[in-house]
């Protein structure tokens, strides 16, 4: 399994010059200005970077410890997920834009819960693309998970209803429902997403129990703008960050909690099916600051 330290290598390199002077105890004005510049370069929101700088300027002693504390504070506490949540099946609706990695994430999630002794099911409500259902079916075979699909052009809400119906009939623990990679600016598609959610609630009151947006780390702050639109269409309960290992813009992660007010549930640390990990603020911050040995996971 890929580790945090390696996954954050590109972003850590991006900010190393600014952090190096700070961690060497040189918290002078020039060092702090350099730090602000590299933080923004790593896609930390400018407003948040300025807030950190102001607080660091007021705390010149042990600046490295102050910086770590600021980063952890911005991320908020971790929130362990109860996969049962008082409901069986536990239904998770997966949303996001084209190319964010929804289909592969659904498969990795199924693999994860199966290894925890639960029975997963995948639902392919991506009927917008001809290859949408087929891609999920291929991934389902790779992780040995059943999948419910619909024909291309079929009503996505009907597929969502059928998938939840099958989950109930098959005594499934967790259903992950993949949706079309709809562009967040396409209003009819956003309305379809609302319809999918209503259909799930009709079959099982309270469903979906979680609605997660998949955010591509390489998009940086643009991913936050995308998520805001989804949040308005169907309130989000969490985010999953993909492609963290290929991004130099991991600073945007701090904006997920600050700007959206939702927790980060999981992150993709690599391409393997096992490279999806629960988000741990301490592991993220320490790897970002270079405080974690490379052998650690």
C-alpha positions as CSV (number, residue, x, y, z in Angstrom):
1,X,0.0,0.0,0.0
2,X,1.2,3.5,-0.8
3,X,2.2,5.7,2.1
4,X,1.4,9.3,3.0
5,X,5.0,10.5,2.8
6,X,5.4,9.4,-0.9
7,X,1.9,10.6,-1.9
8,X,2.7,14.1,-0.8
9,X,6.1,14.3,-2.3
10,X,5.2,16.8,-5.0
11,X,3.4,19.2,-2.8
12,X,6.1,18.9,-0.1
13,X,8.7,19.8,-2.6
14,X,6.6,22.8,-3.7
15,X,6.7,24.3,-0.2
16,X,10.0,23.0,1.0
17,X,11.9,26.3,0.5
18,X,9.5,28.3,2.7
19,X,9.2,25.6,5.3
20,X,13.0,25.0,5.4
21,X,13.7,28.5,6.7
22,X,10.9,28.4,9.1
23,X,11.8,25.0,10.6
24,X,15.4,26.2,10.9
25,X,14.2,28.8,13.3
26,X,14.4,31.7,10.9
27,X,11.0,33.2,11.5
28,X,12.0,36.6,10.3
29,X,9.9,38.8,8.0
30,X,11.5,37.6,4.8
31,X,11.1,34.0,5.8
32,X,7.4,34.5,6.5
33,X,6.8,36.3,3.2
34,X,8.5,33.4,1.4
35,X,6.3,31.0,3.2
36,X,3.1,32.8,2.2
37,X,4.2,32.7,-1.4
38,X,5.0,28.9,-1.5
39,X,1.7,28.1,0.4
40,X,-0.3,29.9,-2.3
41,X,1.8,28.1,-5.0
42,X,0.7,24.8,-3.4
43,X,-2.9,26.0,-3.7
44,X,-3.6,26.9,-0.2
45,X,-6.4,29.5,-0.5
46,X,-4.8,33.0,-0.3
47,X,-7.1,34.1,2.5
48,X,-6.2,31.1,4.6
49,X,-2.5,31.5,3.9
50,X,-2.7,35.1,5.1
51,X,-4.5,34.0,8.3
52,X,-1.7,31.5,9.0
53,X,1.0,34.1,8.4
54,X,-0.6,36.6,10.7
55,X,-0.8,34.1,13.5
56,X,2.8,32.9,12.9
57,X,4.0,36.5,13.1
58,X,2.5,36.7,16.5
59,X,4.2,33.5,17.6
60,X,7.9,33.7,16.7
61,X,9.0,31.1,19.2
62,X,8.9,27.4,18.0
63,X,7.5,28.4,14.6
64,X,7.6,24.8,13.3
65,X,5.4,23.7,16.2
66,X,3.0,26.6,15.6
67,X,2.8,25.8,11.9
68,X,1.9,22.2,12.6
69,X,-0.8,23.2,15.1
70,X,-2.3,25.7,12.6
71,X,-2.5,23.1,9.9
72,X,-4.2,20.6,12.2
73,X,-6.6,23.2,13.4
74,X,-7.6,24.0,9.9
75,X,-8.3,20.4,9.1
76,X,-10.4,19.8,12.2
77,X,-10.7,16.5,14.0
78,X,-10.9,13.2,12.1
79,X,-14.4,11.7,12.0
80,X,-14.4,7.9,12.0
81,X,-17.1,6.6,9.7
82,X,-19.6,4.0,11.0
83,X,-20.3,1.9,7.9
84,X,-23.5,0.6,9.5
85,X,-24.8,3.9,10.7
86,X,-28.0,2.3,12.0
87,X,-29.1,1.1,8.6
88,X,-28.6,-2.0,6.4
89,X,-27.9,-1.5,3.6
90,X,-25.9,1.7,4.2
91,X,-26.2,3.6,1.0
92,X,-23.4,6.0,-0.2
93,X,-24.1,8.3,-3.2
94,X,-20.9,9.2,-5.2
95,X,-20.9,12.4,-7.2
96,X,-18.3,14.5,-9.0
97,X,-17.2,15.9,-12.3
98,X,-15.8,14.1,-15.3
99,X,-12.4,12.5,-14.7
100,X,-12.3,12.9,-11.0
101,X,-12.1,9.2,-10.4
102,X,-15.6,8.2,-9.2
103,X,-15.7,4.8,-10.8
104,X,-12.3,3.6,-9.6
105,X,-13.1,5.1,-6.2
106,X,-16.3,3.1,-6.0
107,X,-14.4,-0.1,-6.7
108,X,-11.7,0.7,-4.2
109,X,-14.4,1.4,-1.6
110,X,-16.0,-1.9,-2.3
111,X,-12.7,-3.6,-1.9
112,X,-12.1,-1.8,1.4
113,X,-15.3,-2.7,3.1
114,X,-15.1,-6.3,1.8
115,X,-11.7,-6.6,3.6
116,X,-13.4,-5.4,6.7
117,X,-15.8,-8.4,6.6
118,X,-18.8,-6.6,5.0
119,X,-20.7,-7.3,1.9
120,X,-20.6,-4.5,-0.7
121,X,-22.7,-3.8,-3.8
122,X,-21.9,-1.4,-6.7
123,X,-24.6,0.5,-8.5
124,X,-24.0,1.9,-12.0
125,X,-26.3,5.0,-12.3
126,X,-23.9,6.5,-14.9
127,X,-26.2,5.9,-17.8
128,X,-25.1,9.1,-19.5
129,X,-22.0,7.6,-21.2
130,X,-22.1,4.5,-23.3
131,X,-19.0,3.1,-21.4
132,X,-20.1,4.2,-17.9
133,X,-21.7,0.9,-16.8
134,X,-19.1,-1.2,-18.5
135,X,-16.3,0.5,-16.8
136,X,-17.8,-0.1,-13.4
137,X,-18.5,-3.7,-14.3
138,X,-14.9,-4.3,-15.2
139,X,-13.8,-2.8,-11.9
140,X,-16.4,-4.8,-10.0
141,X,-14.8,-8.0,-11.5
142,X,-11.4,-6.8,-10.4
143,X,-12.5,-6.5,-6.7
144,X,-14.9,-9.4,-6.8
145,X,-18.1,-7.4,-6.1
146,X,-21.6,-7.6,-7.6
147,X,-22.9,-4.7,-9.6
148,X,-26.3,-3.5,-10.7
149,X,-26.3,-1.7,-14.1
150,X,-28.7,-0.1,-16.5
151,X,-28.8,0.4,-20.2
152,X,-27.2,3.4,-21.8
153,X,-29.6,6.3,-21.7
154,X,-31.8,4.6,-19.1
155,X,-33.3,6.6,-16.3
156,X,-30.5,7.0,-13.7
157,X,-33.0,7.4,-10.9
158,X,-34.6,4.0,-11.9
159,X,-31.2,2.4,-11.8
160,X,-30.6,3.9,-8.3
161,X,-33.9,2.5,-7.1
162,X,-33.1,-1.0,-8.5
163,X,-29.6,-1.0,-7.0
164,X,-31.0,-0.2,-3.6
165,X,-33.7,-2.8,-4.1
166,X,-31.1,-5.4,-4.9
167,X,-29.0,-4.4,-1.9
168,X,-32.0,-5.0,0.3
169,X,-32.8,-8.4,-1.3
170,X,-29.2,-9.6,-1.2
171,X,-28.6,-8.6,2.4
172,X,-25.9,-6.2,1.4
173,X,-24.1,-4.2,4.1
174,X,-23.0,-1.2,1.9
175,X,-24.1,0.1,-1.5
176,X,-21.9,2.5,-3.4
177,X,-23.8,4.2,-6.2
178,X,-21.7,5.6,-9.0
179,X,-23.3,8.5,-11.0
180,X,-22.5,10.2,-14.3
181,X,-19.5,12.5,-14.4
182,X,-21.7,15.4,-14.8
183,X,-20.2,18.9,-15.3
184,X,-21.2,21.0,-12.3
185,X,-22.3,23.8,-14.7
186,X,-24.9,21.6,-16.5
187,X,-28.1,22.4,-14.6
188,X,-30.3,19.6,-16.2
189,X,-27.8,17.0,-15.0
190,X,-27.7,18.5,-11.6
191,X,-31.5,18.2,-11.5
192,X,-31.1,14.5,-12.5
193,X,-28.8,14.0,-9.5
194,X,-31.6,15.4,-7.2
195,X,-34.0,12.9,-8.8
196,X,-31.6,10.0,-8.1
197,X,-31.4,11.0,-4.5
198,X,-35.2,11.2,-4.2
199,X,-35.5,7.7,-5.8
200,X,-33.2,6.2,-3.2
201,X,-35.2,7.8,-0.4
202,X,-38.4,6.3,-1.8
203,X,-37.0,2.8,-1.7
204,X,-35.3,3.2,1.7
205,X,-36.2,6.1,3.9
206,X,-33.1,8.0,4.9
207,X,-31.1,6.9,1.9
208,X,-28.6,7.9,0.8
209,X,-27.0,7.9,4.2
210,X,-23.9,9.6,2.9
211,X,-23.3,11.7,-0.2
212,X,-19.6,12.1,-1.1
213,X,-18.0,14.3,-3.7
214,X,-14.9,13.0,-5.4
215,X,-12.3,15.7,-5.8
216,X,-9.3,15.4,-8.1
217,X,-6.3,16.8,-6.2
218,X,-4.6,18.0,-9.4
219,X,-7.5,20.5,-9.8
220,X,-6.5,22.3,-6.6
221,X,-8.9,25.2,-5.7
222,X,-11.0,24.6,-8.8
223,X,-12.2,21.4,-7.2
224,X,-13.6,23.5,-4.3
225,X,-15.7,25.5,-6.7
226,X,-17.0,22.3,-8.3
227,X,-17.9,20.9,-4.9
228,X,-19.9,24.0,-3.9
229,X,-22.3,23.5,-6.8
230,X,-22.8,19.9,-5.9
231,X,-23.4,20.9,-2.3
232,X,-26.3,23.1,-3.4
233,X,-27.8,20.4,-5.6
234,X,-27.6,17.7,-3.0
235,X,-26.0,18.4,0.4
236,X,-22.7,16.7,0.8
237,X,-21.7,14.8,3.9
238,X,-18.0,14.3,2.9
239,X,-15.3,14.3,0.3
240,X,-12.9,11.8,-1.1
241,X,-9.6,13.2,-2.5
242,X,-8.2,11.3,-5.5
243,X,-4.8,11.4,-7.2
244,X,-3.1,13.0,-4.2
245,X,0.1,11.2,-5.2
246,X,0.2,13.0,-8.6
247,X,-0.5,16.5,-7.4
248,X,1.6,19.4,-6.3
249,X,-1.5,21.3,-5.2
250,X,-2.5,19.3,-2.0
251,X,-2.8,22.7,-0.2
252,X,-6.4,22.9,-1.4
253,X,-7.3,20.1,1.0
254,X,-7.4,22.7,3.8
255,X,-10.2,24.5,2.1
256,X,-12.5,21.5,2.1
257,X,-13.2,21.9,5.8
258,X,-12.8,25.7,5.9
259,X,-14.9,26.5,2.8
260,X,-17.3,23.6,2.5
261,X,-17.7,22.6,6.1
262,X,-17.6,18.9,5.3
263,X,-15.1,16.2,6.5
264,X,-12.6,14.5,4.2
265,X,-13.5,10.8,4.5
266,X,-10.8,9.1,2.5
267,X,-7.8,9.9,0.2
268,X,-6.3,8.1,-2.8
269,X,-2.5,7.6,-2.1
270,X,-1.8,5.5,-5.2
271,X,-3.3,3.6,-8.1
272,X,-3.7,0.2,-6.6
273,X,-7.1,-1.0,-5.3
274,X,-5.6,-1.0,-1.8
275,X,-4.4,2.6,-2.0
276,X,-7.5,4.2,-0.6
277,X,-7.0,5.3,3.0
278,X,-9.1,6.9,5.7
279,X,-8.1,10.6,6.0
280,X,-5.9,11.1,9.1
281,X,-5.1,14.8,9.7
282,X,-1.9,14.1,11.7
283,X,-0.6,11.8,8.9
284,X,-1.4,14.3,6.2
285,X,0.2,17.3,8.0
286,X,3.3,15.4,9.1
287,X,3.9,14.0,5.6
288,X,3.3,17.5,4.2
289,X,5.9,19.0,6.5
290,X,8.4,16.2,6.0
291,X,8.1,15.0,9.6
292,X,7.3,11.4,8.7
293,X,9.9,8.8,7.7
294,X,9.6,7.5,4.2
295,X,9.0,4.0,5.5
296,X,5.8,5.0,7.3
297,X,2.4,4.4,5.8
